[in-house]
Amino acid sequence: MKKKKNVISENYLEKRPKRAPHLAWSQDEKGLVTLDIENKGVFNKIAQVLFKKPKVSHVHLDEMGSFVWPLLDGEKNIIELGKDVDEHFGEKAHPLYERLAKYFQILDSYHFIEWSKEEK
């Protein structure tokens, strides 16, 4: 019989996200953020040569994602970021923490963010 690993439970909303340092990004005059993702690796190089795929892909964030992105410095946790989002967008952002949790799960899955190790 397999032993279960000890799982340290952590409140996801208390995590402190920060932008991945390797990621280039820009903000247009409307405040919308574009992430510039360099397509590296052997398979990407082959696709670039054979299929004319771009060396850099551009990911355009929506209004709420663009508001949050510049705030990701590893200082504020998701709860604190949610307060800023709620103040700025109001009911338009609801259900607030469910949306933010999903947003950060997606950013994390693509390695667009890291999590700050320091405790406050």
N, C-alpha and C positions, 0 to 999 in steps of 0.2 A: 504494500500500500504506500502511495506517495505521500510525503509530508507536504503540507501547504506552507508556502513561504510566508514569513511575517510581512504583513503589509502595513506600512505606516500611513495612517489616514491623515490627510491634510485637507483643509478647507481650500478648495480650488480658488475661491474668490479672494483669498488672502495672498495668493501668489502675486509676485511683482514682475510683470513682463517688461522686457526692454528689446529695442530693435537689434537685430543681428548686425554686428559691426561690418560684415562683409557685403552688406546689401546697400546698393546705391538707390537713392530715391529723390524725387523732386515734387514740388507743389506748384500748381498753376495759379493764375490770378484769381480763380474762383475758390481756391483752397483745396482743390481735389489733388490727391496724392497718386503718383505713379511710381511703382517699384520697378527697378531695372534688374532683371535676373539674367546673369551670364550663363549661357548654356555650355557647360564644360563637359569633358569626358570623351571617351572614344566613340561611343554611340552618337553623341551629339555632333561630334566632328564629322562622322560619316553622313549623318542626316543633313548637315550643312552643305557638304560637298555634293552629295547625290540628289538631294531633294530641295536644295536651296532654302533650307530652314535658317532662321536668323541666329546670329551669334548672341544676341540679347533679346529676351522676351520682355514685354512691358505688361505689368499687372496694374490695372486701374482700380483704385479703391472707390467705393461709394461714398456718399456724403458723411455718413456716420463713421465709417472706417477711416476716412481722411481726417476727420476731427480728432479721433483717438490716436492715430499713428504718431504725430509729433510729440504726444504726451508720454510715449513709451520710453522712459529713461531708467527704469528699474527702481524708481523712488516710490511711486504710487502703486498700491495694489489694485486689483480689479474692482473692489468695493469703492475705493476712492475715485477711480476713473469713472465708475458708474454714476457717482454723484455729479461729476462734471458733465457727463453725457446727458443726464436727466435735466440738469440746469439749462443746458444749451438747447436740447431737442424736446423736452417735456414728454407728453403722451406719445408723440411720434416715435419715440425710442422703445416703447413698451411692447412686449414684456422685456424689460431692461436687462436683468442679469442673465436670463436665458439666452438672449441674443448676444450679450458680451461673452458669455462662456463659450458659445458656439464659435464666435468670431476668433477667440484666442485659440481654441482647439484647431481651427483651420490654419491660422497663422503658424502655430506650432508644428503642425503636420508637414508643412512646406519648409520648415526651418527658417521662417522669416523673423522669428523672435527667439529670445533666450529668456531664462528666468533668473532674476537676481537672487544671489545666494544670501545676501545680508538680511538680517532680521531687523525690524524696526520696533 
